[in-house]
Structure formats: C-alpha cells, structure tokens
Amino acid sequence: MSQRSLTIALFISLAVNLFAIGAVVGGLVIGVRMSQGRESAMRPGPPPIFSAASALPEARQDAYREALRSEAREVRRSLMRAGEARRAAWGEIAADPYDPAAVRQALTEAQGIEAEARSRLESRVVDFAADLNPEERQALAEALSRPPRRHEGREGRSERGPRP
C-alpha cells in the first residue's frame, strides 16, 4: 500500500472509532438519566387539559376523564393521520422536481388536521364545564391555564436548565 492509502485508511478508521465511542457514551448518558428517573425534557408530563382533572372534586374527576376519553379516541386517530400527512410532506422534499409550494401545502393540511382534532377536544372540555358549579369551573380554569410542569433535577432546576 502507498503512504497516501495508509493515511486515508487511518483517518477512516479514526472517524469510525470516534463515532462508535460517541454512540456508546451517548447510550450510557441516556441510561444514567433514565435510571435517575429523568424522562426526556420533550415530554414534561401530561398536558394541562388531561391533568386538570385533579383540580376537580373526586366525584367530578371520573366524569371529566371519561368525557376526554370518549373524545380522545377520535382525536388520536386524527393526530395519527396528521402525523402521516406530515411525514409524507417531509418526504416530498426529496421529490424531483422539488416543489416547495406543494410541501408547504401538505404541511398546512397536516396542521389543519391537528387543529381540528384539538378543537374537538377543547370543545368537549367547554361542554363539560357547562355542568359545573362556579367554584368547580374556577378550579378547572386555573388548572387548564397553568403551563405544563417540567420534571425537576436533583438541584431543583428543570432539565432544560435555569431560565435566562
């Protein structure tokens, strides 16, 4: 082998080894965080619309959850359709010839499916609230308007770090 071929092989080997080491270290870091009870920062917990049931009296909690559950089945199907539409839209980026307007239109359609699904779920909550007394509606409103809680780390900070 020539000196040039050996140098190229050495750099390729170095790159492959660095990739393998990075993958192992990344896997270990994720494993350690999972074992410490830290879930992904991308999933901070249930959205307020689902966790709001805990703000209601015990007798109303089951009725609220059942109301959401009955609508959630259809919403889940719609969100799956929206996800499929979004993946198909992203796949259109590879099309030849590339049509950015078609990709934007497909993404807009996926967003429309998601918005319609969210609207149905939120309308169900509004309908449920019509049967509550003023104190229960107040508690539900406060629970729904709170931002989702983040998982706390050992130092009491969220996983995403302190706020600027």
N, C-alpha and C positions, 0 to 999 in steps of 0.2 A: 504494500500500500504506500501511496505517496504521503508526504508530510501534510499536504492540504486535505486529503481524505481523512487522515487520522484526526486532524484538528476539527473538521466538520463532525465526525463521529463523536468526538469528545464533547462538543457543545450540545449535540442532540441528546447524548446520554445525560449531561448535566441538566438540561431542561426537563427531561422525563423524570429524573430523580427529584428535582425540586417540586414538580407537580405532585408526585407521589407523596413526598413529605408533607406538602401543604394539605393534601387531602386527608392524611392521617391526623395531622394536628387539628384541622378543622373538625373532623369527626370526634376527636377527643374533647375539644372545647364544647361542642354541642352536647355531647354525652354528659359532661360535668354539669353544665347548666340545667339539663333536664333532670339530673339526679338531685340537684338542689331545689327542685320544684319550680324552676323558672320556665314558664312557657314562652313561646315566641311573642315578641313585642307587637307583632302584627295582629295577634288575637288577644286583646286585652280582657276579654270576658264577654259575657252576653251583652248585646246592645241594650240600651235602656228600655226599649219597647218590651223586651222579654223579662228583664229583671225588675220592672216596675211592679210586678205582681206582689213583691214582698212589702210594698208600701200600703197595700190594701189590708183590711181586716181578714182574718183567717177564712171566714165564711165566703168572702168575695174572691179570694185568691184562686181557688179551683175554677170558678166560673170564668175569670179573666183568662187563665191559662187555656181552658177549653175553647174559649172564643178565638184565641190566637191560633190554637192548634187546628181548629177546623179550617181556618183560612190559610194557615201555613203550608198545608199540603199542596194547594194550588199555587201558592207563591213559590214554593220550592221548585215546582215544575217549570214555572215561568223563568225563574232565575237560572235553571239549568239550560233552558232554551236560549236565554240571553248569553250565557257563557259559551254555548256552542256557536252562536252568531258572532260573538266577539273573536273566538278562535278562528273562525272562517274568515273574518275580516282581516285579522293579522296575517293569515295565510295568503291573502290577496296581495300582500306586499311583494311576494316572490313572483307574481304573475308577470308574464312578458307579452305584451307591453304593460308596463306599470301604469295604473290609473288611480292617482291619489284621491280623486273625487269619489270613485267607487268605494275605496277603503273608508273614507270619511262617512259616506252614506251608510255603509254596512255597520260602522261603529255607532252612528246615530240611531239606527234601528235597534241595535242591542241595548243602547241606553234607554230607548223608549220602552222596551220590554221590561227592563228593570224598574223604571219609573212607574209604570202601570202596576207592577206587582207590589211595589212599596205603597203606592196609593191605596190599593185594595186592603192591605194590612192596616194601614193607618186609619182608613175609613172604618174598619172593624173596631178599632180601639175607640174611635169617636162614638160609634153606635153603642158600645158597651158603656161608655161614660154617661150616656143619657139616663141610664138606670141607677146611677149612684147618687147618694145624697151629697150636699155641698162639701162636707168635710172629707168624704172619700174622694170626690173629684179633686179637691185641693191636694190631697196626698198623692194621687195618681199624677196630677200635673207636675208636681215637684219632682217626682221620680222620673218622669219622662223627659223633663228638661235638663236633668243632670248629665254632664258628659260621662262617657264610659270610664270606669276606674281602670287604671293601669296596675299591673302586678308590681309589687314593691320588692326591691332588692334587699340585701341584708342591712345596708346603711339607711334604709328608709327612702331611698330615691327610686324613681321609676327606672325600668331597664333602659330607657332611652336617654337617661342622664338628666342632670338638672336643667331647668328651664333657663334660657338666656336672660 
